[in-house]
Amino acid sequence: MTTTDNKEWTGELEAKNNEEYSNNNILQLQSGTYSDLANNPGPAAQTLPFIVDTQKPIINAIETSAFSWGAVLNSIEDNSSGTVSVTTSGVENGQILTITLNGQEYTNTVNNNQTVVTIPAAGLQGLTESNNPYTMTADVADLVGNSADQVTSSSFTVDTTLPTISSTTDFTNQNLCTVTFSEEVLDANGNSLTIANFTTAIDTGYAPTAPNYTPTFTVAAQNPFTSDNKTFNFIITITNGSYIFGSEEIVFTPSGVYDEAGNEASSTQTNNRSALTNITTSATASDVTIASNNNF
């Protein structure tokens, strides 16, 4: 203990790290262990009860299941706020837990050793595929100021690129064509696509002087429709009595088509046309009938 005036003495009590004691701790001075300048012994004395708390709170592991978007953030999920659920141990109600993601901090209060921190849409939209993967850190302190060891979450990736039709082949003289996507695609339930996932239409390309004529076609799925969930095979039948001029194209529009990350293909495509110039009129198939009425 030290003093500057021989009247008030100051000492330090060093507690062990990461330990907690009850609130009945006291410091005692025994009678006769100190005296005044006339050597009169001092009486016994003790401090008021106090608490010793150096025990660190704990932040439990943060897995991708704690993210509202899971292991992959897609273009649908970053349109709205996301959440991160965190559980702790030894953190009193009302303490602030901080999540740091991409250099930005987001907070919420702890209640019953758990909290849900909101990441606004703007924060999620600031994440890019080029910086994959991402992790976040969590920090919190208990009521007396003991800080938990910082926890780094499991990593997640960002995939906000929509699948697109990358190419089509013209219908061949077997009346077949293929439509190829930029990546593997599935329906909303995670199953392989069927022809119901495509809307088809005819662009005749007729000049204004063409005759008043209505060509009718039937487009169906070739067997197998797909073997890789990326390339899809179609067959076309010209309805009996119909004929073509050679300028017609079938336009394929995806509907309810998603990549593995959950990004939905747009209904606006650029590489989704297949010419009918090399087809015959002898094939047979049935599924979706497409008709175009053109009055010139």
N, C-alpha and C positions, 0 to 999 in steps of 0.2 A: 504494500500500500504506500501511497505517496501523499505528501501534503505541502502546501506552500505557506501555511500559517500556524502549523502545529495545533490546529483546532479542528479543521475539516480534513478528513482523510478520504482518499479515493482508491478503490481497488477494482480489479477486473476478475470476473468469474468466467472461466472458459469451459463451455459445455462441449461434450462430445458431439461430433457431427451426426446428423440424421437420427437424433434421439428425441424422445418426448417424455417429460416427467409430469407428475400431477401438479395441482395448484397449491400444494401444501409445503412447498420448499421455503426454507428460511435460512438466514445466516445468523449465527450467534456469536456474541463476545462473552467469554467467561469472566466472572468476577475476579479482579486482581490482575488481569492480563494487560491493563493499561493504568496510567496514573497521571495526575496533574504535576505541575512543576514543584509542588511541595511534597511530592511522593504520596499523596493521598490516593489509595486505590479506587478505581472506578467500579461501579456495580455491573452486574451482568446485564446484557441487552441483546435484543434480537430484532431483525427486520420484520416487516409485514410479509405474509405469504406471497410468493410469486411463482410464475410458471416458467419452466424451461422447455422450449420447443424449437428444436433444430431439425425436425423431421421433414424431409422433402415430400411434397405431394407428388402424385404420379399421374401422368397422362398415358392412357392405354394406347396400344398400337392402333394406327388409323389405316385400315385396309380400304381397297377400292369399293367394297360394299358399303362403306360409310359415305361415299359420294352419291348424290342423287343421280348423276349421269353414269356411274359405274366406271369401268376400266377404259372406256372410250367416250370422248365428248364429240357429239355430232352436230350437224347444222340445224337440227330441230331443237336440240337441248340448249344451245347457246342463245336461243331467241328469248329465253326467260331466265329468271334467277335460279341458281342452283344452291344446294345445301351440303354441308359437311357435318356429320354427326360425330361427336367426340364424347368419350366417357373418361372419368378421372377417378382418383382415390385420394382422400384427405384434403379435398378442396371445399371450403365453406361456401354456403349459398351466397350469391351476390358477387363472388369474385369474377373478374373479367378474364376470359380466355381469348387469345389472339391467334388467328390463322393468318399466315403470310403466304401469298401465292403470287408469283410473277412480280415480286417487289411491292405488292399492295397488301395492306393489313385490313382484316375484317374481324370484328369482335362480337361476342355475346356473353351474357352472364351465365354462370354455372348455377344449376339448381339440382339438388340431389345427385351431385357428382356426374352430371351430364349436361350437355348443351348442344344446340344446333346452330351453326354459324351460316349465315346467308352470304353467298357470292352473287352480286348483281350481274345481270346480263352483260353489262358493259365490261365487267371484269372477265367474264368468260369469253366474250368476243375479242378481247385483247390477246387471247392465246392463239398461237399459229402452229400449223403443222410443221413448219421448218424448225421449230424449237423443241420438238418432241424428244424425249418424254418430259412430263412435268411432275414435280412433287410439291408438297406444301409442308410448312412447319407449324407446330402448335406450341404455344407458351402460356403458362399460367403460374401464379403464386398464391400461396395460402394467405390467410388473414394477417399473420404476423410477418409476412414478407419472405418466407422460404419459397424459392423458385423451384419448380419442377424441372427436371432435365428436359431440354427441348426434344420433341419427337418429330421425326421426318416421316411423312406418310408414304404409303406405297405409291408407285408412279402410275400415271395414266397418260394416254395419248390423245391427240386432237385429230379428228378426221372430219372435216367439214366440206369435202369435195363431193359434189353430187355425181352419181353414176350417169353416164351418157351413152347414147348409141354412137359407137365410134365408126361403124361402117355397115353397109348393106351390100349384098350382091344383087345384080339384076336377075330377074327371073330367067332361068335357062330354058332350053327347048324341052326339058323335062318338067317345066312349069314349077321349078323349085327356086327358092332364094334363102339366104341366111341373113340374120340380123345379129350383129356382134356388139356387145357392150364393152365399156372401158374396163370393167372389173366384174367379178362374180356378183350376181344379183339374185334376190329372193322375194317372195311376197311378204305381206305384213305379218304372217304367222311363221315366217322362217322356212317356208316350203318352196320347192322349185316352182318356177312360173308355169302358167298354162296360157293358152291362147286368150283366155279371159283377161289377162294382164296387158293386152294390146288392143288399142282401138285403131281400126284401119279405115282409110278413106281413099278415094280416087281423085287424082288431079289429072284431068284429061289433056290439058295443054292445047285444046282445040283452038284453031284460029276462028275469028268471027264469021268467016264464010263457010265453016264446016256445016254439014247437014244436021238437022234436028234429030238427034239420035241419043238413046240411052243404053250404053253398054252396062251389062250386069256381070258381076264376078262373085265367086265364093272363095274365101281365103281360109285355110285350115292348117292345123299343126301337122307337120310331117312326123312320122314315127321313126326314130325317137325325136322328140321335140328339142331336147338338149341332153348333152352328156357331161357338160362342165359348168352349167349355170351361167355361162357367159355368151355362148353362141346358140341361137335358136333358129330352127328350120321350119320354113313355111312352104305350102303348096297352094297353087291357085288353079281354079277351074273357071273357064269361061262358060257362062250359061248358054245352053243350046239356043241357037239363033242369034247370038251376039257376035260381034266382031270388033276388031280394034283397028285404029289408024296408025299406030306405032309411036304416038307421042304420050301415051298414058303412063302414069306412075302410081304405084301404091305407096301411100304415106303411112308409116307405122308410128303410133304415139303410145308410149308406155303409160300404164295406169296401175298404181299401187305397187310400184317396183322399188326395192330398197337394196342398198349394199349391206355388207355385214356390219357396218358401223351404225346403220339405221338411217342413213341419208336417203331421201326419196328422190327418184329421178324426176326431172321436170317434164311437164307436158310440152315444153318448147324445145325442140330438137333441130339439129341442122344436117345431120348425116343419116336421115331416116327415110330416104326415098329409094324405091326399087323400080326400074323401068320394065315395061311389059313387052319390049320390042321383039324378044326371042321366044315368046311362049307359043304353045300350040293350043288347039281347041279340043283335044281328045282326053285330057286328064279328068279324073272324077274325084271329088272330095266334097265334104259338107261340114260346115260349122257356122261361120259368120258370113252373111250375104251383104255385099256392099253395092249400093246402087247410086248412080249419079244422074240426075235429070238436068239436062242442059238445053236450054232454048236459045237458039242463035237467030 
